[in-house]
Amino acid sequence: MNAFAEEADALAVVPLLNCLLREASSPVGEPVAGRAVHRLRATGRLLRVRTGHRPSAPELRTGGTWRPLRHRGLVDLTVQEMRAVTGRSNAPLVAEMTAGREAVEALLAARARATPGDSPWLRSEQALVMGHPYHPAPKARSGGGPPPTWLRYAPEAYGRFPLVLLGVRQDAVLDGGDTRALDALGQAPPGHRLLPVHPWQLDLTHHLPAVRAAFAEGRLVHLGHTPWDARATASVRTVHVPGSPERPGADGDLFLKFSLEVQITNDVRRIRRHELRHVRRTDPRVTAAFRAMDGPAAWLSERGHRTVRGLEETFPVIVRDGLDRHVVPGATAVLAAALTEGFDGDPLDRLTDPLPWWSAYLDRVVPPVLEAYARYGVAVECHLQNTLIAAGPDGMPVQAVFRDTEGAKAIPATSREAAWERVVYCLVVNNLTEIANVLAHRFPRAAGALWPMARREFQRCDKEHGLPETGALLAAPTVPCKASLLSRWIDADGTEPRYVPLPNPLAGPAPGGGDGPGTP
């Protein structure tokens, strides 16, 4: 097995192992010599793992000895456990797990040959080689073809590429909101409007009868490609379009979000009609909420969209604000998710004492999320891939920037209970827990202080906003956590996942002293 294969196997093991430990097992005793034993609840099998920031090196108890498991063996064990739990099989998900591991190997090889981005922000967007740490197949690209067909579009391989430019006949254009930025990307012929298209999406759909008909009838015409490159970002289907000097005369940078006929994590990344309607209803409310806040937090507005009549879900493009107009002067934004994997320019690499940095992170991330919910009835999907943290020259967080209207919820369109559950999962379980785990791993002596500090930040926000849910959260012994493996195994809809309870790291001190349950 070559070096890329070895590394890919180790990286692909971690998310799947995390899923099994979180959703399907119970610990057996205390860790010994850096290893912890877990019993799978349905099959009773014993699994031993190396502890640390991420569990690793799984071993299965077989015939009185511990047998090492590579990724393939861990997939087999997962299949046995989930069949016992649910009484059903899921061959497509098993295939995704295998394909995801192969994708990681291809990405590592391509990454070794490519040139990283020229800014800490871009390197952070393109750093997620392992991907979602609690998903059974975070790097699968189901429906996208073999790796050679899509590696050039992959953020993990430092993807940058020109966009396809189409002309849409005026009577076939469907616009919503402010789309002026699209018209500035090139020159459309008379009677047409400009439509940028992700080249991977065109590759995947050009043979479809509806697409062929649109070109044959003249509703769509090919105009070539952009003279500049777009950059792939962490979500794969959203690209960054640079401002000047690469696009002289451009009014700053922007992001474009496209449909992509590829399943990544839980869903085929096609922008549905109802999602476009949701964006047009919800984004003005979220944008207004952040503008009204007294603080540096920012929201990247999805201010408009354009698509084609008859191909509404095939070639839609959503215009999202760029970073230039939102990040405070002198600061550099990085993707929060990348802090858990590391990258060149990671502000955590400069730390000697994590507590001031953690205090600043809490102060920038928690208050705007809770204020948006308490004062404006908006639940921001503030998980790590939707959160950017802007750091000053000293590496300290000075601003949080949030994005992705698709995941935002507005009350009462969404019930208050459902919106709050999503806030708790995204903010506490996905965001703060992962960042706290990184800090605890790097600075174990400071680990015991991290969650008491977070609890005090929530208490301070509660005093300011009087949010009844906050008190209940701080008193709750558990918090809801998305069960990605179970949800995918039973084909639960991506917007209606199953949840499992986790020990609440924000809970108060346990009776008799101590710091409570700690990090889940």
CORGIGI-V965406 format. One record per pair of residues at least 4 apart in sequence whose ideal C-beta (glycine too) atoms are under 6 Angstrom apart, sorted by the first residue. I is the first residue (numbers start at 1). J is the second residue. Records with the same first field share a line. If there is no record, write none. Layout:
I: J + J
//
This chain:
1: 5 + 6
4: 8 + 105 + 108 + 109
5: 105
7: 108
8: 12 + 101 + 104 + 105 + 108
9: 70 + 71
11: 104 + 130
12: 71 + 101 + 104
13: 17 + 71 + 74
14: 54
15: 133 + 135 + 138
16: 74 + 136
17: 55 + 58
18: 22 + 133 + 134
19: 23 + 134 + 136 + 485
20: 24 + 25
21: 25 + 38
23: 483 + 485 + 486 + 500
24: 40 + 41 + 81
25: 38 + 40
26: 39
27: 38
28: 37 + 39
31: 36 + 51
34: 50 + 51
35: 48 + 50
36: 49 + 51
37: 48
38: 47
39: 46
40: 45 + 81
42: 81 + 84 + 85
43: 80 + 81 + 84
46: 61
47: 58
48: 59 + 66
49: 55 + 58
50: 56 + 57
53: 441
58: 69 + 74
59: 66 + 68
60: 67 + 69
62: 67
69: 73 + 74
71: 101
75: 97
78: 82
82: 86 + 489
86: 489 + 490
90: 489
93: 488
96: 100 + 137 + 140 + 142
97: 136 + 137
99: 140
100: 137 + 139 + 140
103: 139 + 141
104: 139
106: 147
107: 111 + 129 + 156 + 157
110: 151 + 157
111: 157
114: 157 + 158
116: 123 + 158
117: 122 + 123 + 126
120: 332 + 334 + 345
121: 333 + 334
122: 231
123: 343 + 344 + 345
124: 334 + 335 + 338 + 343
125: 155 + 233 + 234 + 335
126: 155 + 158
127: 338 + 341 + 343
128: 234 + 337 + 341
129: 156
130: 341
131: 138 + 139
132: 138
134: 484
135: 265 + 484
136: 485
138: 265
141: 150 + 262
142: 263
143: 261 + 262 + 263
144: 150 + 262
145: 149
147: 151
151: 157
152: 159 + 161
153: 159 + 200 + 232
154: 159
155: 159 + 232 + 233 + 234
159: 232
160: 229 + 231
161: 229
162: 225 + 226 + 229
163: 196 + 226 + 230
164: 197 + 199 + 202 + 225
165: 186 + 196 + 223 + 224
166: 195 + 197 + 220
167: 188 + 189 + 192 + 221 + 223
168: 172 + 173 + 192 + 193 + 195 + 308
169: 192 + 219
170: 191
172: 219 + 308 + 309
173: 193
174: 307 + 309
175: 179 + 306
176: 280 + 305
177: 303 + 304
178: 303 + 304
179: 304 + 306
181: 254 + 319
182: 194 + 306
183: 194
185: 194 + 196
186: 194
188: 192 + 193 + 194
196: 317
197: 202 + 315
198: 258
201: 258 + 259 + 260
202: 206
204: 261
205: 211 + 314
206: 211
213: 217
214: 219 + 220 + 311
215: 220
228: 246 + 247
230: 239 + 241
231: 240
232: 239
233: 238 + 240
234: 335 + 385
236: 264
237: 258 + 260 + 269
238: 255 + 257
239: 256
240: 255
241: 254 + 256
242: 246 + 253
243: 250 + 252 + 253 + 324
244: 248 + 250
252: 322 + 324 + 325
253: 322 + 324
254: 322
255: 320
256: 317
257: 318
258: 317
259: 270 + 271 + 316
260: 269
262: 269
263: 268
264: 269
266: 494
267: 494
270: 313
271: 275 + 316
272: 313
273: 312
275: 406
276: 305
278: 282
279: 283 + 302 + 405
282: 405 + 408 + 410
283: 287 + 301 + 302 + 405
285: 378 + 410
286: 299 + 378 + 408
287: 299 + 301
289: 372 + 376 + 378
290: 299
293: 297 + 368 + 371
296: 328 + 399
297: 368 + 400
298: 326 + 401
299: 402
300: 320 + 321 + 403
301: 321
302: 318 + 320 + 405
303: 319
304: 319
305: 316 + 318
306: 317
307: 312 + 316
308: 315
311: 315
323: 327 + 333
326: 401
327: 331 + 333 + 390
328: 399
331: 390 + 392 + 398
332: 391
333: 388 + 390 + 401
335: 388
336: 384 + 387 + 389
337: 384 + 385
338: 343
339: 348 + 438
340: 434 + 438
342: 346
347: 391 + 395
350: 395
351: 357
354: 358 + 439 + 443 + 446
355: 446 + 449
358: 439 + 450
360: 396 + 397
361: 365 + 397
362: 366 + 454 + 457
364: 397 + 399 + 400
365: 400
366: 457
367: 371 + 461
369: 380 + 382 + 427
370: 374 + 461
371: 375
372: 376 + 378 + 380
373: 379 + 423
374: 465 + 467
377: 411
378: 410
379: 409 + 419 + 422 + 423
380: 402 + 408
381: 386 + 407 + 408 + 426
382: 387 + 402 + 426 + 427 + 431
383: 426 + 430 + 431
384: 430 + 431 + 434
386: 402 + 403 + 404
387: 402
388: 401
389: 397 + 400
390: 398 + 399
391: 395 + 397
392: 396 + 398
409: 414 + 419
411: 416 + 419
414: 418 + 419
420: 469
421: 480
423: 427
424: 428 + 479
425: 429 + 480 + 482
426: 430
427: 431
428: 432 + 479
429: 433 + 479 + 481
432: 436 + 454
436: 450 + 519
437: 519
439: 443
440: 447
448: 515
451: 505
452: 515
455: 506
458: 470
461: 465
462: 467 + 470
474: 506
476: 504
477: 504 + 507
478: 501 + 502 + 504
479: 502 + 504
480: 499
481: 500 + 502
482: 497 + 499
483: 487 + 498 + 500
486: 498
487: 492 + 497 + 498
492: 496 + 497 + 498
502: 520
503: 517 + 520
505: 519 + 520
507: 516 + 517
508: 516
509: 514 + 516
510: 514 + 516
//
